[in-house]
């Protein structure tokens, strides 16, 4: 039987961070259990290889049919393998708005205000611009300015600036609002995943890939191990100090339920013995609902499917392999921003991602030609969904129901967001590109706009909240990330967020992993 002081289930954004930090103490042994592979090939390291991901690196979940999306089943890509979703995402380094974390604290999450979490963001980060009051300079996670930006991305910024939207060089600095270029989690032109940053080789750190955690094992109310399956064989990994769940907003509630912690009636339906009746497990699913506009365009630098595009792609790949520069360092979503769609809002309520290629159905529909796309998403949705078991097998994908656009407020915000986005896309700097809208909208017709949104909207890949923390007894875990009702079980991923933050969620998930490691180290002293 393999054993360690701490067993971490999931080697993704939060899991790699908590494991790496705990393993810095040479007296402590740490084992990471990861169902995917090592993700150390060129498809992971090359930033521009996002479209080339395979089922080996992407779980590719689908939601249950969404009434708010005309009955469509949404797509939910999630990273598989070391680094988790930081190995397949657009690499955008965004923390959210300071008020997001102050709201967490106001909800009873003591120690999670913006002033509380800022030191942990800085501790995790090594920013290419150097350290300052907002950024770290020597952390494991490399954050860089983009190496290659196409003119269309600058045109988007110029168009927004012409509408008096401020240009912001740092969305994680003194203010979030405005438009600009995103910083990215890259180092020297390569994608820098959480695993590359935190899971450095140490004699006290063991990483088990291609290994599925089936359930957490308990004795006298204490987590003491994990039942796993590997190479067709079942084993137990003993955890002398405790277990950390870090599978993300879908896998963590699934494993909690398979381990007997969750809604009792639901567990009984699937023959799972109930250890703790906890309704919040798998509840409160929140995600950024998103609308994408696509434009055919032959402006310089835009990526696409054509003879010209193929030749440019071959040259770009060769350039990247040669010196890690050029178009294959792109995050695709090069520019973007945060704006408030109403004058009295205390923080931006929508986010833009300007993408240098045509994106239809998450890139799964391969369109011929070249163009650009622009996303707009609702930053703080009111809709709440669920994650539920389909059966008692950890290898079966859970039933994911984001309940997109079930709250009227989300529809209204997204409609305002689409209109604000089109004001930018129709400004002279963007019109000069000569783009042709593939899905023209009558922006003055509310009913037509809502119909188009319900026909096309889907996630922008930021699910959270399904094992929320809080000081109330209904919360799944405490503000110190310890699961209520059992001992020596913690959570270190985005599932603990009580409210979705106003931005991309990779950086906050890594910060949560950092904090969890500190809490565990203190608990074990």
Wavefront OBJ file of the C-alpha trace (Angstrom):
o trace
v 0.000 0.000 0.000
v 1.412 3.373 -1.021
v 1.230 6.035 1.647
v 2.009 9.689 2.222
v 1.379 12.328 4.815
v -0.933 14.239 2.448
v -2.745 12.860 -0.588
v -3.947 15.460 -3.109
v -6.642 14.350 -5.561
v -6.167 16.335 -8.761
v -3.020 17.875 -10.209
v -4.672 20.938 -11.715
v -4.536 24.631 -10.878
v -5.315 24.415 -7.164
v -4.059 20.857 -6.668
v -0.588 21.505 -8.043
v -0.284 24.631 -5.905
v -1.299 22.963 -2.639
v 0.853 19.897 -3.318
v 3.908 21.879 -4.324
v 3.754 24.177 -1.333
v 3.220 21.339 1.144
v 6.147 19.432 -0.368
v 8.483 22.360 0.303
v 8.811 20.952 3.814
v 11.185 17.988 3.310
v 9.808 16.321 6.438
v 6.386 15.937 4.801
v 5.539 13.430 2.055
v 2.938 14.345 -0.554
v 1.264 12.201 -3.217
v -0.760 13.647 -6.099
v -3.404 11.457 -7.757
v -4.200 12.579 -11.304
v -6.526 10.707 -13.698
v -4.874 12.223 -16.775
v -1.338 12.204 -18.090
v 1.710 14.393 -17.587
v 0.909 17.020 -20.238
v 4.550 17.674 -21.072
v 4.341 17.548 -24.883
v 4.374 20.335 -27.434
v 0.564 20.579 -27.541
v 0.692 21.783 -23.958
v 3.836 23.902 -24.148
v 2.988 25.710 -27.393
v 0.478 28.469 -26.517
v -1.048 28.556 -29.993
v -1.815 24.829 -29.915
v -5.101 25.391 -28.074
v -7.142 24.139 -31.082
v -5.127 20.908 -31.168
v -6.214 19.564 -27.792
v -7.480 15.970 -27.699
v -9.550 13.842 -25.291
v -6.249 12.964 -23.617
v -6.025 16.552 -22.348
v -9.670 17.680 -22.280
v -12.560 15.925 -20.531
v -14.966 17.619 -22.943
v -18.030 17.443 -20.697
v -21.512 18.267 -21.923
v -24.294 19.742 -19.847
v -27.819 18.466 -19.536
v -30.239 20.217 -21.939
v -30.560 23.882 -21.004
v -34.076 25.369 -21.173
v -32.547 28.848 -21.159
v -30.533 27.965 -24.263
v -33.464 26.579 -26.283
v -32.853 23.074 -24.975
v -29.279 22.902 -26.243
v -26.640 20.903 -24.380
v -23.710 23.119 -23.503
v -20.048 22.244 -23.861
v -17.785 22.242 -20.793
v -14.105 21.669 -21.595
v -12.006 20.834 -18.520
v -8.317 20.107 -18.413
v -7.244 16.493 -18.077
v -3.744 15.758 -16.840
v -1.180 17.679 -14.823
v -1.915 21.382 -14.820
v -5.638 20.739 -15.221
v -7.394 23.511 -17.088
v -4.260 25.671 -16.907
v -2.898 23.235 -19.528
v -5.657 23.946 -22.077
v -7.006 27.428 -21.290
v -6.251 30.747 -22.975
v -3.628 31.493 -20.292
v -5.183 34.832 -19.323
v -3.989 36.002 -15.921
v -6.973 37.697 -14.290
v -7.793 37.817 -10.579
v -11.201 39.461 -10.515
v -12.336 42.681 -8.864
v -11.316 43.546 -5.278
v -14.993 43.832 -4.347
v -15.472 40.150 -5.224
v -13.273 39.080 -2.336
v -14.700 41.684 0.012
v -18.103 40.162 -0.782
v -16.776 36.731 0.200
v -15.710 38.126 3.551
v -19.108 39.785 4.001
v -20.738 36.392 3.422
v -18.855 34.987 6.404
v -15.629 33.829 4.756
v -13.279 35.332 7.306
v -9.795 35.888 5.949
v -10.866 36.162 2.303
v -11.215 39.908 1.765
v -9.143 41.482 -1.003
v -6.566 42.726 1.476
v -6.359 39.177 2.843
v -5.890 37.430 -0.514
v -3.617 39.951 -2.244
v -0.455 38.678 -0.486
v -1.253 35.166 -1.705
v -1.712 36.314 -5.280
v 1.632 38.079 -5.047
v 3.279 35.053 -3.434
v 2.205 32.780 -6.282
v 3.282 35.114 -9.077
v 6.487 35.875 -10.935
v 5.495 38.767 -13.174
v 7.763 39.653 -16.067
v 7.246 43.346 -15.319
v 8.713 42.865 -11.859
v 7.278 43.124 -8.367
v 5.117 46.041 -7.255
v 2.359 46.550 -4.655
v 0.000 44.345 -6.711
v 2.338 41.783 -8.258
v 4.933 39.272 -7.168
v 8.331 38.846 -8.752
v 9.598 35.487 -7.540
v 6.635 33.083 -7.300
v 6.224 29.740 -9.092
v 3.619 31.012 -11.596
v 5.136 32.956 -14.476
v 3.063 35.839 -15.851
v 4.217 37.693 -18.956
v 3.244 40.277 -21.519
v 2.308 38.766 -24.865
v 5.163 38.284 -27.326
v 3.119 38.684 -30.505
v 0.027 40.875 -30.927
v -1.839 41.275 -34.211
v -3.003 44.722 -35.413
v -6.680 43.781 -35.034
v -6.256 43.411 -31.275
v -4.868 46.931 -31.086
v -7.736 48.113 -33.282
v -10.198 46.741 -30.721
v -8.453 48.726 -27.981
v -8.381 51.865 -30.134
v -12.077 51.476 -30.945
v -12.992 51.223 -27.276
v -10.780 54.181 -26.406
v -12.599 56.267 -29.011
v -15.748 55.671 -26.955
v -14.026 57.004 -23.821
v -13.476 53.552 -22.344
v -10.160 53.839 -20.490
v -7.145 51.882 -21.703
v -5.897 49.750 -18.823
v -2.384 48.241 -18.955
v -3.005 46.054 -15.889
v -6.381 44.482 -15.103
v -4.928 43.211 -11.799
v -3.509 46.513 -10.617
v -4.980 49.707 -9.224
v -8.221 49.303 -11.191
v -9.903 46.606 -13.254
v -12.162 48.570 -15.573
v -11.111 49.439 -19.087
v -9.706 47.683 -22.137
v -6.242 46.450 -22.982
v -4.037 43.470 -23.686
v -4.207 40.556 -21.272
v -1.141 39.290 -19.474
v -0.664 35.552 -19.871
v 0.697 32.606 -17.895
v 3.709 32.055 -20.117
v 7.460 31.898 -19.636
v 9.829 32.540 -22.535
v 7.101 31.900 -25.086
v 5.830 28.656 -23.542
v 2.597 27.965 -21.661
v 3.341 27.914 -17.946
v 0.880 25.593 -16.215
v 0.391 25.285 -12.478
v 2.098 21.896 -12.675
v 5.206 23.351 -14.299
v 5.330 25.985 -11.610
v 4.643 23.924 -8.515
v 5.256 20.221 -9.153
v 9.028 20.385 -9.259
v 10.937 17.168 -8.664
v 11.397 16.477 -4.970
v 12.185 13.228 -3.186
v 9.151 13.723 -0.935
v 6.680 14.402 -3.793
v 5.082 11.514 -5.684
v 2.821 12.043 -8.695
v 0.555 9.188 -9.819
v -0.825 9.898 -13.293
v -3.451 7.830 -15.139
v -4.898 7.062 -11.699
v -8.574 7.570 -10.852
v -9.683 8.377 -7.312
v -12.884 6.423 -6.670
v -13.712 7.577 -3.147
v -12.203 8.940 0.047
v -11.890 6.428 2.879
v -12.879 7.290 6.456
v -12.437 5.763 9.877
v -13.965 7.249 13.024
v -14.871 10.383 11.074
v -11.343 10.959 9.788
v -10.113 10.751 6.194
v -7.310 8.199 6.144
v -6.910 7.244 2.485
v -8.163 7.130 -1.070
v -9.455 4.162 -3.061
v -7.966 4.399 -6.551
v -8.018 2.506 -9.844
v -4.945 2.234 -12.061
v -4.150 -0.065 -14.971
v -7.328 -2.003 -14.298
v -6.355 -2.685 -10.692
v -7.808 -1.231 -7.502
v -5.509 0.039 -4.764
v -5.575 2.159 -1.640
v -3.299 5.127 -1.047
v -2.992 5.805 2.666
v -3.024 9.416 3.870
v -1.459 9.631 7.301
v -2.091 13.350 7.633
v -5.145 13.877 5.468
v -6.645 14.219 1.996
v -7.100 17.266 -0.239
v -9.772 17.378 -2.945
v -8.707 19.445 -5.949
v -10.662 18.073 -8.885
v -12.432 21.312 -9.725
v -16.052 22.421 -9.717
v -17.304 19.208 -11.348
v -15.060 16.418 -10.048
v -14.786 17.588 -6.432
v -18.542 17.477 -5.669
v -18.769 14.210 -7.593
v -16.077 12.617 -5.421
v -17.595 14.040 -2.243
v -20.904 12.425 -3.152
v -19.278 9.119 -4.078
v -17.618 9.259 -0.644
v -20.980 9.699 1.103
v -21.008 13.473 1.589
v -23.866 15.208 -0.180
v -27.662 15.364 -0.469
v -28.818 12.203 1.324
v -31.784 11.509 -0.935
v -29.662 11.824 -4.065
v -26.936 9.566 -2.663
v -29.507 6.942 -1.714
v -30.862 6.966 -5.266
v -27.439 5.810 -6.438
v -26.787 3.336 -3.654
v -24.116 5.423 -1.942
v -24.059 5.053 1.868
v -24.665 8.449 3.446
v -21.967 9.757 5.750
v -23.047 13.400 5.887
v -26.278 14.856 4.535
v -25.028 18.092 2.951
v -27.361 19.775 0.480
v -24.735 22.305 -0.627
v -22.542 19.634 -2.220
v -23.087 19.965 -5.953
v -25.363 22.983 -5.513
v -24.684 26.687 -6.223
v -23.002 26.007 -9.578
v -22.159 29.371 -11.135
v -20.558 30.056 -14.499
v -20.005 32.972 -16.849
v -22.634 32.846 -19.579
v -21.127 34.205 -22.790
v -22.127 35.412 -26.245
v -19.716 35.311 -29.207
v -19.887 37.525 -32.284
v -17.883 36.362 -35.314
v -16.703 38.420 -38.281
v -15.173 37.282 -41.567
v -12.113 39.430 -42.173
v -8.808 39.269 -44.066
v -6.933 41.818 -41.959
v -3.233 41.038 -41.371
v -2.373 38.489 -38.712
v -5.812 36.958 -38.231
v -5.667 33.178 -38.078
v -7.816 30.958 -40.257
v -8.318 27.987 -42.544
v -7.009 28.751 -46.029
v -3.907 28.138 -48.121
v -2.531 31.427 -46.842
v -3.392 30.431 -43.297
v -1.820 26.999 -43.641
v 1.438 28.438 -44.962
v 1.492 31.039 -42.206
v 0.753 28.331 -39.650
v 3.630 26.165 -40.825
v 5.945 29.141 -40.643
v 4.634 30.090 -37.214
v 5.135 26.585 -35.851
v 8.688 26.479 -37.212
v 9.392 29.871 -35.672
v 8.073 28.748 -32.303
v 10.177 25.594 -32.307
v 13.163 27.707 -33.314
v 13.030 30.563 -30.822
v 9.634 30.550 -29.030
v 8.414 33.713 -30.754
v 5.812 34.571 -33.360
v 2.118 33.855 -33.853
v 2.151 30.485 -32.074
v 2.753 32.287 -28.772
v -0.745 33.771 -29.045
v -3.404 33.155 -26.390
v -5.959 33.830 -29.174
v -7.873 36.127 -26.781
v -5.227 38.834 -27.005
v -7.283 41.879 -26.020
v -10.341 42.464 -23.906
v -11.663 44.409 -21.011
v -14.130 45.006 -18.228
v -16.967 47.533 -18.358
v -20.093 48.456 -16.435
v -23.245 48.443 -18.547
v -25.151 50.708 -16.143
v -23.872 54.029 -14.767
v -24.386 53.307 -11.064
v -22.686 49.903 -10.825
v -19.813 49.662 -8.307
v -17.790 47.317 -10.555
v -17.778 46.079 -14.155
v -20.543 43.590 -14.871
v -19.359 42.263 -18.252
v -16.034 41.166 -19.715
v -14.820 41.153 -23.321
v -12.440 38.663 -24.949
v -11.284 39.736 -28.416
v -10.111 36.641 -30.331
v -7.943 36.686 -33.475
v -9.782 33.857 -35.229
v -13.290 32.707 -36.047
v -14.835 30.893 -33.074
v -18.035 28.962 -33.677
v -19.323 26.430 -31.136
v -16.167 26.694 -29.022
v -13.989 26.217 -32.087
v -15.461 22.793 -32.769
v -17.046 23.967 -36.028
v -14.163 24.457 -38.452
v -14.938 27.514 -40.547
v -13.091 28.294 -43.757
v -11.449 31.653 -44.120
v -10.141 34.209 -41.678
v -11.725 36.534 -39.182
v -12.068 37.645 -35.603
v -14.481 36.966 -32.770
v -15.518 38.886 -29.708
v -16.942 37.393 -26.536
v -18.956 39.199 -23.898
v -19.882 37.440 -20.663
v -21.923 38.173 -17.540
v -19.458 38.505 -14.672
v -21.727 37.906 -11.669
v -24.609 35.710 -12.816
v -27.680 35.176 -10.675
v -28.465 31.754 -12.185
v -27.565 28.760 -10.017
v -27.126 25.206 -11.224
v -26.115 21.777 -9.947
v -23.687 18.900 -10.357
v -25.194 15.478 -9.706
v -24.205 11.833 -9.948
v -25.265 9.779 -12.941
v -24.234 6.541 -11.252
v -21.817 5.290 -8.613
v -18.788 5.096 -10.927
v -16.126 7.793 -10.636
v -15.299 7.336 -14.321
v -18.790 8.383 -15.418
v -19.101 12.083 -16.178
v -21.433 13.824 -13.723
v -24.707 15.459 -14.721
v -23.844 19.143 -15.135
v -26.699 21.654 -15.106
v -25.533 25.295 -15.075
v -29.157 26.487 -15.453
v -27.909 29.153 -17.839
v -30.138 32.213 -18.223
v -32.654 30.835 -15.736
v -32.467 34.184 -13.924
v -33.978 37.088 -15.835
v -31.252 39.420 -14.604
v -28.625 37.426 -16.506
v -30.562 37.815 -19.757
v -30.856 41.564 -19.235
v -27.165 41.956 -18.384
v -26.063 39.908 -21.384
v -28.296 41.938 -23.689
v -26.717 45.147 -22.393
v -23.302 43.538 -22.756
v -23.895 42.545 -26.378
v -25.015 46.071 -27.198
v -21.970 47.574 -25.484
v -19.699 45.149 -27.363
v -21.205 46.101 -30.715
v -20.651 49.780 -30.029
v -16.943 48.933 -29.955
v -17.095 46.608 -32.959
v -18.872 49.295 -34.997
v -16.471 52.105 -34.056
v -14.257 53.471 -36.882
v -11.072 51.675 -35.786
v -12.817 48.319 -36.088
v -14.818 49.206 -39.191
v -11.515 49.961 -40.915
v -10.700 46.241 -40.743
v -13.546 45.500 -43.147
v -15.118 42.694 -41.123
v -18.443 41.090 -42.092
v -20.739 39.989 -39.267
v -21.691 36.325 -39.634
v -24.731 36.735 -37.339
v -26.146 40.234 -37.826
v -28.245 41.546 -34.962
v -31.044 44.082 -34.867
v -29.769 45.707 -31.697
v -32.907 47.817 -31.414
v -35.215 44.795 -31.218
v -35.219 43.283 -27.714
v -37.077 40.127 -28.709
v -34.797 39.393 -31.667
v -31.683 39.998 -29.584
v -32.885 37.701 -26.819
v -33.714 34.979 -29.344
v -30.233 35.167 -30.837
v -28.615 35.084 -27.400
v -30.592 31.998 -26.380
v -29.675 30.356 -29.693
v -25.921 31.018 -29.423
v -24.809 31.694 -25.835
v -22.825 29.208 -23.740
v -20.070 29.074 -21.144
v -16.755 30.900 -21.185
v -15.355 28.104 -18.969
v -15.402 29.375 -15.374
v -17.546 27.001 -13.225
v -17.345 27.471 -9.449
v -19.289 27.174 -6.210
v -20.254 23.495 -5.945
v -18.540 22.934 -2.580
v -18.747 26.441 -1.215
v -16.977 27.644 1.874
v -18.658 29.670 4.585
v -19.069 30.167 8.302
v -22.646 28.825 8.239
v -23.309 25.194 9.063
v -24.808 24.561 5.621
v -21.509 25.338 3.880
v -19.492 22.395 2.587
v -16.231 23.646 4.045
v -15.074 26.217 6.546
v -13.227 29.391 5.550
v -10.075 27.389 6.339
v -11.138 24.984 3.547
v -11.756 22.026 5.881
v -14.781 19.898 4.965
v -17.445 20.133 7.660
v -18.402 17.019 9.586
v -15.181 15.052 9.032
v -11.549 15.484 10.008
v -8.465 15.794 7.820
v -10.278 16.509 4.568
v -9.737 19.803 2.734
v -10.687 21.350 -0.627
v -8.320 23.391 -2.807
v -10.087 24.428 -6.007
v -12.687 26.785 -7.461
v -15.569 24.728 -6.074
v -15.117 26.509 -2.718
v -15.902 29.969 -4.125
v -19.137 31.206 -2.521
v -19.622 33.666 -5.395
v -18.159 33.686 -8.876
v -15.520 36.366 -9.243
v -15.610 38.999 -11.975
v -12.962 37.517 -14.235
v -11.143 34.377 -15.326
v -10.772 31.787 -12.586
v -7.364 30.133 -13.062
v -5.372 32.654 -11.017
v -7.897 32.599 -8.134
v -7.878 28.780 -8.113
v -4.095 28.813 -7.755
v -4.378 31.371 -4.954
v -6.867 29.070 -3.216
v -4.354 26.225 -3.473
v -1.691 28.437 -1.917
v -3.961 29.332 0.985
v -5.076 25.748 1.495
v -1.457 24.625 1.840
v -0.913 27.223 4.539
v -4.056 26.202 6.411
v -3.115 22.514 6.256
v 0.410 23.150 7.452
v -0.978 25.076 10.426
v -3.587 22.397 11.168
v -0.936 19.664 11.223
v 1.489 21.440 13.526
l 1 2 3 4 5 6 7 8 9 10 11 12 13 14 15 16 17 18 19 20 21 22 23 24 25 26 27 28 29 30 31 32 33 34 35 36 37 38 39 40 41 42 43 44 45 46 47 48 49 50 51 52 53 54 55 56 57 58 59 60 61 62 63 64 65 66 67 68 69 70 71 72 73 74 75 76 77 78 79 80 81 82 83 84 85 86 87 88 89 90 91 92 93 94 95 96 97 98 99 100 101 102 103 104 105 106 107 108 109 110 111 112 113 114 115 116 117 118 119 120 121 122 123 124 125 126 127 128 129 130 131 132 133 134 135 136 137 138 139 140 141 142 143 144 145 146 147 148 149 150 151 152 153 154 155 156 157 158 159 160 161 162 163 164 165 166 167 168 169 170 171 172 173 174 175 176 177 178 179 180 181 182 183 184 185 186 187 188 189 190 191 192 193 194 195 196 197 198 199 200 201 202 203 204 205 206 207 208 209 210 211 212 213 214 215 216 217 218 219 220 221 222 223 224 225 226 227 228 229 230 231 232 233 234 235 236 237 238 239 240 241 242 243 244 245 246 247 248 249 250 251 252 253 254 255 256 257 258 259 260 261 262 263 264 265 266 267 268 269 270 271 272 273 274 275 276 277 278 279 280 281 282 283 284 285 286 287 288 289 290 291 292 293 294 295 296 297 298 299 300 301 302 303 304 305 306 307 308 309 310 311 312 313 314 315 316 317 318 319 320 321 322 323 324 325 326 327 328 329 330 331 332 333 334 335 336 337 338 339 340 341 342 343 344 345 346 347 348 349 350 351 352 353 354 355 356 357 358 359 360 361 362 363 364 365 366 367 368 369 370 371 372 373 374 375 376 377 378 379 380 381 382 383 384 385 386 387 388 389 390 391 392 393 394 395 396 397 398 399 400 401 402 403 404 405 406 407 408 409 410 411 412 413 414 415 416 417 418 419 420 421 422 423 424 425 426 427 428 429 430 431 432 433 434 435 436 437 438 439 440 441 442 443 444 445 446 447 448 449 450 451 452 453 454 455 456 457 458 459 460 461 462 463 464 465 466 467 468 469 470 471 472 473 474 475 476 477 478 479 480 481 482 483 484 485 486 487 488 489 490 491 492 493 494 495 496 497 498 499 500 501 502 503 504 505 506 507 508 509 510 511 512 513 514 515 516 517 518 519 520 521 522 523 524 525
